[in-house]
């Protein structure tokens, strides 16, 4: 991928026709609250037990165990990004999140994640996809860093 092909892809996903399509793993459209809520249900019960955890500890251990060979390059992001069975593993990418953190980055700068060490779920989405591969983390990383810094006080 290069910035030109990424821009063409973003233009496609900004178009209403792609919003109306059903593209598995390609056009999930939601809001930050709902994505963060989903990740919170992966690490525990919510609302004082009213809503139960959706995957048990054993399944989560499998889902967050790295399947990526050490040093393997993610060809899309051009970074070393370990993947489990369905999730990006953020222990090395965002070490401030603590051991066992996981989630997934979205094209254009969105993210959904869980940091079990902090009992934290977080999501960032945008109204329109813009930017390049290289600046995607700049959208949410400053917010997330401030949250973690506050939790560490």
Backbone as JSON, one array per atom type, in Angstrom:
{
  "sequence": "XXXXXXXXXXXXXXXXXXXXXXXXXXXXXXXXXXXXXXXXXXXXXXXXXXXXXXXXXXXXXXXXXXXXXXXXXXXXXXXXXXXXXXXXXXXXXXXXXXXXXXXXXXXXXXXXXXXXXXXXXXXXXXXXXXXXXXXXXXXXXXXXXXXXXXXXX",
  "N": [[0.83, -1.18, 0.0], [0.39, 2.27, -0.63], [0.32, 5.84, 0.01], [-1.34, 6.94, -1.97], [-2.96, 4.79, -2.88], [-4.18, 4.22, -0.47], [-5.63, 6.58, -0.05], [-7.48, 6.38, -2.15], [-8.9, 4.14, -1.28], [-9.97, 5.17, 1.1], [-11.63, 7.18, 0.07], [-13.52, 5.58, -1.19], [-14.65, 4.28, 1.08], [-15.72, 6.48, 2.37], [-17.89, 7.07, 0.88], [-21.44, 6.99, 0.53], [-22.57, 4.73, -0.67], [-20.86, 2.65, -0.02], [-21.32, 2.56, 2.68], [-23.84, 1.51, 2.75], [-23.46, -1.02, 1.81], [-22.76, -4.49, 2.56], [-19.98, -5.46, 3.82], [-18.03, -7.79, 4.98], [-15.8, -7.46, 7.69], [-14.88, -5.11, 6.64], [-16.36, -2.73, 6.51], [-17.34, -1.86, 9.0], [-19.47, 0.15, 10.76], [-19.86, 2.32, 13.36], [-20.17, 3.76, 16.65], [-18.01, 5.39, 19.04], [-18.69, 4.88, 21.73], [-20.22, 2.47, 21.61], [-18.37, 0.65, 20.54], [-16.34, 0.7, 22.49], [-17.85, -0.28, 24.6], [-18.39, -2.89, 23.7], [-15.77, -3.96, 23.79], [-15.37, -3.75, 26.55], [-17.08, -5.72, 27.47], [-15.69, -7.94, 26.74], [-13.74, -8.26, 28.63], [-14.94, -8.37, 31.09], [-17.86, -8.36, 33.32], [-20.54, -5.98, 32.96], [-22.16, -2.98, 34.11], [-22.66, -3.55, 36.9], [-22.94, -6.34, 36.81], [-25.22, -6.74, 35.33], [-24.99, -7.08, 32.57], [-23.36, -9.72, 31.14], [-20.03, -10.96, 30.79], [-18.85, -11.69, 27.51], [-17.09, -13.52, 26.36], [-15.37, -16.25, 27.74], [-12.61, -16.59, 30.11], [-10.76, -18.55, 29.24], [-11.2, -18.7, 26.44], [-10.56, -16.06, 25.78], [-7.83, -16.06, 26.41], [-6.85, -17.69, 24.37], [-7.6, -16.12, 22.17], [-6.02, -13.91, 22.46], [-3.44, -14.73, 22.33], [-0.33, -14.56, 20.82], [0.03, -15.14, 17.37], [1.85, -14.43, 15.6], [4.96, -14.54, 14.06], [8.02, -13.59, 15.68], [9.25, -10.39, 14.9], [8.04, -10.27, 12.42], [6.78, -8.37, 9.72], [3.98, -6.28, 9.44], [2.39, -5.95, 6.54], [0.56, -4.04, 5.71], [0.51, -1.85, 7.56], [3.2, -1.46, 7.77], [4.63, -1.95, 10.09], [5.82, -3.71, 13.0], [3.54, -5.71, 14.11], [2.04, -7.64, 16.38], [-0.36, -10.27, 16.13], [-3.18, -11.86, 17.55], [-5.69, -14.37, 17.67], [-7.74, -12.88, 15.99], [-7.44, -10.4, 17.17], [-5.41, -7.46, 17.42], [-2.4, -7.32, 19.19], [-1.4, -5.35, 21.82], [0.7, -5.11, 23.62], [3.42, -4.55, 23.02], [3.22, -2.56, 21.09], [1.75, -0.45, 22.26], [2.9, -0.03, 25.04], [2.22, 1.26, 27.44], [-0.37, 0.54, 27.99], [-0.33, -1.8, 29.38], [0.2, -5.27, 30.31], [-1.31, -7.78, 28.3], [-3.06, -6.24, 26.79], [-5.3, -5.56, 24.09], [-6.9, -5.3, 20.86], [-8.09, -3.55, 18.01], [-6.91, -1.72, 15.26], [-8.4, 0.63, 13.05], [-8.79, 1.43, 9.59], [-7.75, 4.65, 8.7], [-7.57, 5.74, 11.22], [-9.19, 5.0, 13.38], [-9.89, 3.15, 16.42], [-10.38, 0.37, 18.58], [-10.2, -1.03, 21.79], [-9.06, -3.05, 24.58], [-7.77, -2.89, 27.82], [-6.94, -4.96, 30.03], [-5.35, -4.88, 32.38], [-5.82, -2.36, 33.45], [-8.52, -2.47, 33.66], [-9.93, -1.3, 31.55], [-11.65, -0.08, 28.74], [-11.58, 1.28, 25.45], [-12.34, 3.46, 22.77], [-12.01, 5.06, 19.63], [-13.41, 6.86, 17.07], [-14.05, 8.31, 13.84], [-15.78, 10.8, 11.9], [-15.24, 10.92, 9.26], [-13.06, 9.32, 7.03], [-9.69, 10.05, 6.79], [-6.29, 10.96, 6.05], [-3.07, 9.32, 6.43], [-1.35, 6.14, 6.42], [0.81, 6.42, 8.12], [0.11, 8.41, 9.98], [-2.03, 7.55, 11.49], [-2.18, 6.71, 14.24], [-1.79, 9.1, 15.54], [-4.22, 10.31, 15.94], [-5.65, 9.18, 18.11], [-3.81, 8.41, 20.06], [-2.63, 10.49, 21.77], [-4.86, 11.12, 23.46], [-5.34, 8.65, 24.7], [-2.92, 8.23, 26.01], [-3.02, 10.29, 27.94], [-5.2, 9.4, 29.47], [-4.21, 6.96, 30.53], [-2.02, 7.96, 31.96], [-3.39, 9.42, 33.94], [-4.7, 7.32, 35.26], [-2.53, 6.09, 36.41], [-1.8, 7.71, 38.49]],
  "CA": [[0.0, 0.0, 0.0], [1.03, 3.57, -0.54], [-0.66, 6.85, 0.38], [-2.31, 7.13, -3.06], [-3.96, 3.71, -2.85], [-4.93, 4.39, 0.77], [-6.6, 7.65, -0.27], [-8.56, 5.83, -2.99], [-9.71, 3.28, -0.42], [-10.72, 6.04, 2.01], [-12.7, 7.8, -0.71], [-14.56, 4.56, -1.34], [-15.35, 4.05, 2.35], [-16.45, 7.69, 2.74], [-19.07, 7.16, 0.01], [-22.64, 6.4, 1.12], [-22.84, 3.4, -1.23], [-20.11, 1.65, 0.76], [-21.99, 2.46, 3.98], [-25.03, 0.68, 2.57], [-23.04, -2.38, 1.46], [-22.38, -5.38, 3.66], [-18.64, -5.93, 3.5], [-17.48, -8.36, 6.22], [-14.48, -7.0, 8.13], [-14.43, -4.02, 5.8], [-17.05, -1.45, 6.66], [-18.06, -1.75, 10.26], [-19.74, 1.54, 11.08], [-20.42, 2.37, 14.7], [-19.73, 4.93, 17.4], [-16.97, 5.04, 20.01], [-19.31, 4.3, 22.93], [-20.61, 1.08, 21.36], [-17.17, -0.16, 20.37], [-15.73, 0.57, 23.82], [-18.74, -1.16, 25.37], [-18.12, -4.25, 23.24], [-14.48, -4.39, 24.36], [-15.52, -3.93, 28.0], [-17.73, -7.02, 27.68], [-14.71, -9.0, 26.5], [-12.87, -8.42, 29.79], [-15.68, -8.51, 32.34], [-19.26, -7.99, 33.37], [-20.79, -4.54, 32.87], [-23.34, -2.48, 34.83], [-22.83, -4.31, 38.14], [-23.33, -7.71, 36.51], [-26.44, -6.81, 34.51], [-24.57, -7.64, 31.29], [-22.28, -10.66, 31.43], [-18.88, -11.1, 29.89], [-19.31, -12.48, 26.36], [-16.14, -14.61, 26.12], [-14.75, -16.62, 29.01], [-11.17, -16.37, 30.25], [-10.03, -19.52, 28.41], [-11.3, -18.26, 25.04], [-9.79, -14.82, 25.64], [-6.4, -16.4, 26.37], [-6.57, -18.15, 23.0], [-7.8, -15.02, 21.23], [-4.99, -12.89, 22.64], [-2.11, -15.36, 22.24], [0.26, -14.16, 19.54], [0.25, -16.1, 16.29], [2.75, -13.74, 14.68], [6.39, -14.79, 14.31], [8.77, -12.41, 16.13], [9.87, -9.59, 13.87], [7.3, -10.25, 11.14], [6.28, -7.05, 9.37], [2.61, -6.13, 8.94], [2.59, -5.32, 5.24], [-0.33, -2.9, 5.54], [0.96, -0.7, 8.35], [4.66, -1.4, 7.72], [5.15, -2.01, 11.45], [5.8, -5.03, 13.62], [2.28, -5.75, 14.85], [1.63, -9.01, 16.68], [-1.79, -10.57, 16.08], [-3.73, -13.08, 18.12], [-6.76, -14.92, 16.83], [-8.79, -11.89, 15.84], [-7.1, -9.11, 17.77], [-4.04, -6.97, 17.46], [-1.9, -7.35, 20.57], [-0.8, -4.03, 22.0], [1.73, -5.09, 24.67], [4.64, -3.91, 22.52], [2.86, -1.37, 20.31], [1.36, 0.57, 23.24], [3.24, -0.67, 26.32], [1.57, 1.92, 28.57], [-1.66, -0.1, 28.26], [-0.12, -2.92, 30.28], [0.21, -6.64, 29.8], [-2.58, -8.36, 27.89], [-3.93, -5.31, 26.06], [-5.62, -6.05, 22.75], [-7.95, -4.56, 20.16], [-7.83, -3.5, 16.57], [-6.89, -0.41, 14.61], [-9.19, 0.71, 11.84], [-8.21, 2.29, 8.56], [-8.08, 6.05, 8.85], [-7.26, 6.24, 12.55], [-10.08, 4.54, 14.45], [-9.36, 2.07, 17.25], [-11.13, -0.18, 19.71], [-9.24, -1.84, 22.54], [-9.25, -3.34, 25.99], [-6.55, -2.99, 28.62], [-7.39, -5.63, 31.26], [-4.55, -4.44, 33.52], [-6.48, -1.17, 33.98], [-9.97, -2.66, 33.55], [-10.25, -0.17, 30.68], [-11.91, -0.22, 27.31], [-11.44, 2.59, 24.82], [-12.54, 3.49, 21.33], [-11.99, 6.35, 18.94], [-13.87, 6.79, 15.68], [-14.16, 9.63, 13.23], [-16.9, 10.93, 10.98], [-14.77, 10.79, 7.88], [-11.71, 8.76, 6.96], [-8.69, 10.89, 6.15], [-4.95, 10.75, 6.57], [-2.2, 8.31, 5.84], [-1.02, 5.06, 7.33], [1.81, 6.86, 9.08], [-0.39, 9.31, 11.03], [-3.27, 7.04, 12.07], [-2.14, 6.69, 15.7], [-1.79, 10.47, 16.07], [-5.58, 10.74, 16.25], [-6.13, 8.72, 19.41], [-2.75, 8.11, 21.03], [-2.51, 11.5, 22.84], [-5.96, 10.95, 24.42], [-5.13, 7.41, 25.43], [-1.78, 8.46, 26.9], [-3.49, 11.09, 29.09], [-6.05, 8.54, 30.3], [-3.34, 6.03, 31.25], [-1.27, 8.76, 32.93], [-4.31, 9.71, 35.06], [-4.92, 6.07, 36.0], [-1.3, 5.75, 37.13], [-1.57, 8.65, 39.61]],
  "C": [[0.87, 1.24, 0.0], [-0.07, 4.59, -0.22], [-1.72, 7.06, -0.7], [-3.38, 6.04, -3.04], [-4.79, 3.78, -1.57], [-5.99, 5.48, 0.61], [-7.76, 7.18, -1.14], [-9.48, 4.95, -2.16], [-10.56, 4.13, 0.53], [-11.86, 6.73, 1.29], [-13.85, 6.83, -0.91], [-15.35, 4.4, -0.05], [-16.05, 5.3, 2.88], [-17.73, 7.85, 1.93], [-20.25, 6.41, 0.63], [-22.93, 5.01, 0.58], [-22.05, 2.32, -0.49], [-20.7, 1.5, 2.16], [-23.18, 1.51, 3.89], [-24.68, -0.77, 2.24], [-22.77, -3.19, 2.72], [-21.05, -6.02, 3.28], [-18.02, -6.48, 4.79], [-16.05, -7.9, 6.47], [-13.98, -5.82, 7.3], [-15.15, -2.71, 5.98], [-17.91, -1.4, 7.92], [-18.24, -0.28, 10.62], [-20.45, 1.58, 12.42], [-20.0, 3.69, 15.34], [-18.77, 4.46, 18.49], [-17.56, 4.38, 21.25], [-19.6, 2.81, 22.72], [-19.4, 0.17, 21.19], [-16.47, -0.36, 21.71], [-16.55, -0.37, 24.7], [-18.53, -2.63, 24.98], [-16.82, -4.77, 23.84], [-14.57, -4.56, 25.87], [-16.16, -5.27, 28.33], [-16.81, -8.19, 27.36], [-13.83, -9.25, 27.73], [-13.62, -8.53, 31.11], [-17.14, -8.16, 32.2], [-19.39, -6.47, 33.38], [-22.07, -4.2, 33.62], [-23.67, -3.37, 36.03], [-23.39, -5.7, 37.89], [-24.58, -7.85, 35.67], [-26.13, -7.44, 33.15], [-23.31, -8.47, 31.53], [-21.21, -10.65, 30.34], [-19.24, -12.04, 28.74], [-18.35, -13.6, 25.96], [-15.45, -14.96, 27.43], [-13.23, -16.46, 28.95], [-10.36, -17.3, 29.34], [-10.05, -19.11, 26.93], [-10.5, -16.98, 24.82], [-8.29, -15.08, 25.63], [-6.0, -16.89, 24.99], [-6.62, -16.99, 22.01], [-6.69, -13.98, 21.31], [-3.58, -13.48, 22.71], [-1.54, -15.06, 20.85], [0.45, -15.35, 18.6], [1.27, -15.56, 15.29], [4.2, -14.06, 15.02], [7.09, -13.49, 14.72], [9.41, -11.7, 14.95], [9.14, -9.54, 12.54], [6.67, -8.88, 10.93], [4.83, -7.13, 8.89], [2.72, -5.33, 7.64], [1.69, -4.11, 5.02], [0.21, -1.68, 6.27], [2.46, -0.49, 8.31], [5.27, -1.31, 9.12], [5.13, -3.46, 11.92], [4.6, -5.08, 14.55], [1.91, -7.2, 15.13], [0.11, -9.15, 16.67], [-2.07, -11.85, 16.84], [-4.77, -13.61, 17.15], [-7.92, -13.93, 16.78], [-8.47, -10.52, 16.38], [-5.65, -8.75, 17.5], [-3.63, -6.98, 18.93], [-1.05, -6.11, 20.79], [0.28, -3.97, 23.07], [2.98, -4.34, 24.25], [4.35, -2.61, 21.78], [2.53, -0.19, 21.22], [1.63, 0.03, 24.64], [2.59, -0.01, 27.54], [0.23, 1.28, 28.94], [-1.53, -1.3, 29.19], [-0.22, -4.26, 29.58], [-1.2, -7.09, 29.42], [-3.51, -7.43, 27.14], [-4.11, -5.78, 24.62], [-6.71, -5.19, 22.15], [-7.71, -4.62, 18.68], [-7.87, -2.06, 16.1], [-7.77, -0.49, 13.38], [-8.52, 1.63, 10.85], [-8.66, 3.73, 8.79], [-7.86, 6.6, 10.24], [-8.21, 5.83, 13.65], [-9.41, 3.41, 15.22], [-10.41, 1.64, 18.25], [-10.19, -1.08, 20.45], [-9.71, -2.09, 23.96], [-7.88, -3.45, 26.64], [-6.95, -3.62, 29.96], [-6.64, -5.2, 32.51], [-5.2, -3.25, 34.22], [-8.0, -1.32, 34.06], [-10.56, -1.54, 32.68], [-10.61, -0.65, 29.29], [-11.93, 1.18, 26.72], [-11.73, 2.44, 23.34], [-12.48, 4.93, 20.84], [-12.45, 6.09, 17.52], [-13.96, 8.2, 15.14], [-15.33, 9.63, 12.26], [-16.5, 10.7, 9.54], [-13.35, 10.25, 7.91], [-10.81, 9.69, 6.18], [-7.33, 10.51, 6.7], [-4.18, 9.7, 5.83], [-1.96, 7.22, 6.86], [-0.13, 5.58, 8.45], [1.25, 7.75, 10.19], [-1.66, 8.81, 11.71], [-3.27, 7.1, 13.59], [-2.17, 8.09, 16.31], [-3.18, 10.95, 16.43], [-5.98, 10.37, 17.67], [-5.04, 8.58, 20.47], [-2.57, 9.19, 22.1], [-3.62, 11.39, 23.89], [-5.71, 9.74, 25.31], [-3.97, 7.55, 26.41], [-2.2, 9.26, 28.13], [-4.36, 10.27, 30.03], [-5.19, 7.61, 31.15], [-2.53, 6.78, 32.3], [-2.13, 9.09, 34.15], [-4.54, 8.46, 35.91], [-3.71, 5.67, 36.82], [-1.01, 6.68, 38.3], [-2.15, 8.13, 40.89]]
}
